[in-house]
Amino acid sequence: MEIKYIREFVSLAETGSYFETSERLFITTSSLSRHIKALEDELGMPLFDRTTRKVELNRHGRLFLPYAKQFVQIDDECAMAFEEEVMYSKGAIGIGSIPMMKAYNISRILQQYRQENKNVLINIHEADSTPLAEMLRKSEIDFAFLRNKHISVDEFETIPISQDHLVAVLPKAHPLSRRKTITIDLLKDESLLLISKNSFMYRLCTDLCRAAGFQPKVVFTSQRAENLVELIGQGTGIGLLMSKPVAPILPDNLTLVEIEPRITTTVFLAYQKGRKFNPACKRFLDLVKSFPFEEG
């Protein structure tokens, strides 16, 4: 018994029209008619009462209809199960990451994974730690590279990737540039340039300023460290940034000064506890574990 013919029977029973059913299923009315006739011949009885205007189920058709619907449902469920198994076997992986991936070895990890898994579909989402953590909770991504501040890591399995620390970025002509270290309270009267609002870095820096007893004077924010560095070089103010992303792009007219006490953060790979992974995800996890932790 052809499952295709059974599907067409169910659709014809719903519409009561050969024309409408053929339009819905993208077949000709003559093909539909032949298929229904073949199904009736196999069952040994007619399933419809036909008139010149429409077709209606007869008692044999009404008897067969619930079984036909079960056939279609089981076929759909089977097809879906096999489709999921094929996707599971071939592999697909969703990865979230904080910006500035190169500074924390994330770009290198992703590049090596791509080279070793050319047939795997990889979806990469760049965002701040907080929305990435929420995507993990909802299983919208498999993994996320996050920072440890403002995120409760107890709910996730984590693998440390890289450590970094906060620095002040100043023009060399600024009086504070001659110091080896500065404390946050020395920035009370300074114009500050920070990573964008609602980001981890913005919250970290403004919280530090408030803890030191003053409301920070933020004159400019940007998602890109390059933009902040350029404006700092033009004398717009002082930047508070993580050392690893900014050190390689620092021009000759700027310098980095350490913050005292030292403010460190750790970038780590996070994933849900107890999550069942496909082979592609397992290979990614093994790769990340093989990379040494970079102190900062």
C-alpha positions in Angstrom: 0.0 0.0 0.0 1.6 3.2 -1.2 2.0 5.8 1.6 1.9 8.5 -1.1 -1.6 7.3 -2.1 -2.8 7.2 1.5 -1.6 10.9 1.9 -3.6 11.8 -1.2 -6.7 10.0 0.2 -6.5 11.9 3.5 -6.2 15.2 1.6 -9.1 14.4 -0.7 -11.2 13.5 2.3 -10.5 16.9 3.8 -11.1 19.0 0.7 -13.9 17.0 -1.0 -12.4 18.2 -4.3 -10.1 16.6 -6.8 -9.1 20.0 -8.2 -8.3 21.5 -4.7 -6.4 18.5 -3.6 -4.3 18.3 -6.8 -3.5 22.1 -6.3 -2.5 21.5 -2.7 -0.3 18.4 -3.5 1.1 19.8 -6.8 -0.1 16.9 -9.0 -2.5 16.6 -11.8 -6.1 15.7 -11.2 -5.8 12.7 -13.6 -2.8 11.4 -11.5 -4.7 11.9 -8.3 -7.7 10.0 -9.7 -5.6 7.1 -10.8 -3.9 6.9 -7.4 -7.2 6.9 -5.5 -8.6 4.2 -7.8 -5.5 2.1 -7.2 -5.9 2.4 -3.5 -9.6 1.4 -3.7 -8.7 -1.6 -5.9 -6.1 -2.7 -3.3 -8.6 -2.3 -0.5 -11.3 -4.1 -2.6 -14.0 -1.4 -2.2 -14.7 2.2 -3.1 -13.9 4.9 -0.6 -15.9 7.9 -2.0 -19.3 8.6 -3.4 -18.7 10.7 -6.5 -21.0 13.3 -8.0 -20.3 15.8 -10.8 -19.6 18.6 -8.3 -17.7 16.9 -5.4 -16.7 13.7 -3.7 -17.7 12.5 -0.2 -16.5 9.7 1.9 -18.8 6.6 2.0 -18.9 4.3 5.0 -15.8 2.4 3.7 -13.9 5.7 3.4 -15.0 6.8 6.9 -13.8 3.4 8.3 -10.4 3.7 6.6 -9.8 7.4 7.3 -8.6 7.2 11.0 -6.2 4.4 10.0 -5.0 6.4 7.0 -4.2 9.4 9.3 -2.3 7.1 11.6 -0.2 5.8 8.6 0.6 9.4 7.6 1.5 10.4 11.2 3.8 7.4 11.7 5.4 8.1 8.3 6.0 11.8 9.3 7.4 10.8 12.7 9.7 8.2 11.1 11.0 10.7 8.6 11.6 13.3 11.2 13.5 10.8 13.4 15.7 9.8 10.6 16.3 13.4 9.6 17.4 14.2 13.1 19.7 11.1 13.2 21.3 12.2 9.9 21.9 15.7 11.3 23.2 14.2 14.5 25.6 11.9 12.6 26.8 14.6 10.1 27.1 17.2 12.8 26.2 20.8 13.3 27.4 23.1 16.0 26.4 26.5 17.4 29.1 28.6 19.0 28.8 31.9 20.7 31.7 34.2 21.5 32.5 37.5 23.1 34.1 40.0 20.7 37.8 40.3 20.3 38.2 36.6 19.6 41.7 36.8 18.3 43.1 38.2 21.5 41.9 35.2 23.5 42.9 32.4 21.1 39.3 31.8 20.1 39.9 32.6 16.4 42.7 30.0 16.4 40.5 27.4 17.9 37.7 28.0 15.4 40.1 28.0 12.5 41.7 24.7 13.5 38.3 23.2 14.0 37.1 24.3 10.6 40.2 22.8 9.0 39.7 19.5 10.7 35.9 19.3 10.3 35.2 20.6 6.8 31.8 18.9 6.5 30.4 20.3 9.8 27.9 23.2 9.7 29.2 25.8 12.1 27.1 28.7 13.2 28.9 31.5 15.1 27.2 34.2 17.2 29.2 37.2 18.5 27.7 38.9 21.5 28.3 40.0 25.1 28.6 37.4 27.9 25.1 38.0 29.3 23.0 37.3 26.1 25.3 34.4 25.2 24.6 32.8 28.6 20.9 33.2 28.0 21.3 31.5 24.6 23.0 28.6 26.3 20.2 28.2 28.8 17.7 28.1 26.0 19.8 25.6 24.0 20.0 28.0 21.1 23.8 27.4 20.9 25.9 24.5 22.1 28.9 26.4 23.4 29.8 30.0 24.4 33.1 31.7 25.1 32.3 34.0 28.1 33.9 36.1 30.7 33.6 35.0 34.3 32.4 38.3 35.7 28.6 39.0 35.9 27.9 35.3 35.0 27.1 32.6 37.4 29.4 29.8 36.2 28.0 27.3 38.6 25.1 26.5 36.2 27.5 25.6 33.4 30.4 23.3 32.7 33.4 25.5 32.0 36.9 25.2 30.5 39.3 28.1 31.1 40.8 29.5 27.9 42.6 32.8 28.7 43.1 35.3 31.5 43.4 39.0 31.1 43.6 42.1 33.2 42.3 45.7 33.1 44.6 48.6 32.1 44.3 52.3 31.6 45.2 53.5 28.1 46.6 57.0 28.1 48.4 59.4 25.8 52.1 59.5 26.7 51.8 63.2 27.4 49.3 62.6 30.2 50.7 63.1 33.7 49.4 59.7 34.8 51.3 57.9 32.0 54.6 58.2 34.0 53.3 56.0 36.8 53.7 52.2 36.8 50.3 51.7 38.4 47.3 53.8 39.1 44.2 53.3 41.3 40.7 53.8 40.0 40.1 56.8 42.2 42.7 58.8 40.3 40.3 58.8 37.3 37.6 60.7 39.2 38.0 63.9 37.1 39.0 62.2 33.9 37.0 61.7 30.7 36.6 58.0 30.1 36.2 56.0 26.9 34.7 52.6 27.4 33.4 49.6 25.5 29.7 49.9 24.6 26.9 50.3 27.2 25.2 47.1 28.4 28.5 45.2 27.8 30.5 43.3 30.4 33.4 45.8 30.1 31.1 48.9 30.6 29.5 47.4 33.7 32.9 46.3 35.1 34.5 49.7 34.7 31.5 51.8 35.9 31.1 49.5 38.9 34.7 50.0 39.8 34.4 53.8 39.6 31.3 53.8 41.8 33.0 51.5 44.3 35.8 54.1 44.4 33.3 56.8 45.4 32.6 58.6 42.2 30.3 58.6 39.1 32.4 58.0 36.0 32.4 60.7 33.3 32.0 58.5 30.2 32.4 60.6 27.1 32.4 57.9 24.4 31.6 54.2 24.0 32.3 51.8 21.1 32.1 48.1 20.5 35.5 48.2 18.8 38.7 48.8 20.8 40.3 50.3 17.6 37.9 53.2 17.7 38.6 53.9 21.4 42.3 53.8 20.8 42.1 56.3 18.0 40.1 58.8 20.0 42.4 58.4 23.0 45.3 59.2 20.8 43.5 62.4 19.8 43.3 63.5 23.4 39.6 62.7 24.0 40.3 61.0 27.3 41.5 57.9 29.1 40.4 54.4 28.1 39.8 51.4 30.4 40.3 48.2 28.5 41.6 44.7 28.8 45.3 44.4 28.1 45.3 41.6 25.5 43.0 43.1 22.9 44.6 46.6 23.1 48.3 45.9 23.4 48.8 44.7 19.8 47.1 47.8 18.3 48.7 50.5 20.6 50.2 53.3 18.6 53.5 55.0 19.6 51.8 58.0 21.2 49.9 55.9 23.8 50.9 53.8 26.7 49.3 51.2 29.0 49.3 51.7 32.8 48.4 48.9 35.2 45.4 49.3 37.5 46.0 48.6 41.2 44.7 46.4 42.7 44.9 44.2 39.6 41.5 43.5 38.1 41.6 40.1 36.2 39.0 38.2 34.2 39.0 34.7 32.8 37.6 33.8 29.4 36.2 30.3 29.4 34.2 27.9 27.2 30.8 27.2 28.8 28.2 24.6 28.0 25.2 23.1 29.7 25.7 20.4 32.3 24.4 17.0 31.2 24.0 18.2 27.6 24.0 15.3 25.0 26.4 16.3 22.2 26.6 15.0 18.7 30.0 13.8 17.4 30.8 17.3 15.9 30.3 18.9 19.3 32.3 16.2 21.1 35.2 16.9 18.7 35.0 20.6 19.4 35.1 20.0 23.1 38.2 17.7 22.8 39.9 20.4 20.7 39.3 23.1 23.2 40.6 20.9 26.0 43.8 20.4 24.1 44.7 24.1 24.0 46.8 25.4 26.9 45.4 28.0 29.3 46.9 31.4 28.6 47.6 33.5 31.7 47.4 37.2 31.6 
